[in-house]
Amino acid sequence: MTRSFKEFSQTGTRFGTAAYDPSSVETSIEEPPKYSRLKVLTWISFALYALSLSLTAIPALSGSMHEQLVQQYALMGMSEQQIQATADGAVDGALFGVGIGLIAGSGIYLLVYFGLVKRRNWARTVGLIFAILGGIGSLVSAGAGALNPTPINIVGTLVGLTNVAVAVAWIRTAVNAQVREYTTQATWS
């Protein structure tokens, strides 16, 4: 007995099972509280990052950086014209670096945050990489600021140490089993 194509293509139960229906697969799990915490820690880290960069710009904007550089260059025996040109270039370079850092950092933080909102595992991975790098950078920065205890450096050191604590909390939260499962079970709709 030969069966027709129509018999094979009919929907319904065959061999005691229902036909596969992709829309009937339920992969939705409830968002764990630690995942919400991860998103909040992302915003806290972003605020500390922006504050830290802003503190870096204060000496350049206030003129104190320029004065220190002029004094250092004078001790090196540079001419007055070279001193002014070099100090101006260094201050401009510092401000440019802060601007680029704010733009690039904002982009990365927003990428990670909105990736987390959409429940993407790559956002957790990118966030982990930058949390590790940011934590190390903040620790080095805090240590360097502590070596020259001016008021701005003391505040910068405290912000840096706070950023290290937030980075450690972010990392611990991101590697949590519930958070990892929540992002890896994401639906791709």
Number of C-alpha atoms within 10 A of each C-alpha: 3 4 7 8 8 7 8 9 8 10 10 10 10 10 6 7 8 10 12 11 7 7 6 7 8 8 9 10 10 7 13 12 10 17 21 15 14 22 19 14 19 22 14 16 22 20 13 18 22 18 16 21 17 16 17 18 19 14 18 19 14 10 12 12 18 22 15 13 19 21 12 14 18 15 9 10 10 14 10 12 8 14 20 18 11 17 20 17 13 16 19 15 13 18 20 13 15 19 15 12 15 18 12 12 16 16 12 16 20 15 15 24 23 13 17 21 13 14 21 20 20 14 21 24 16 15 26 21 13 18 23 16 13 19 22 16 15 25 19 15 18 23 16 14 20 16 11 11 13 11 10 15 21 16 17 26 24 17 20 28 19 18 27 23 16 19 26 16 15 25 22 13 21 23 14 13 10 16 22 16 14 19 20 14 15 15 12 7 3
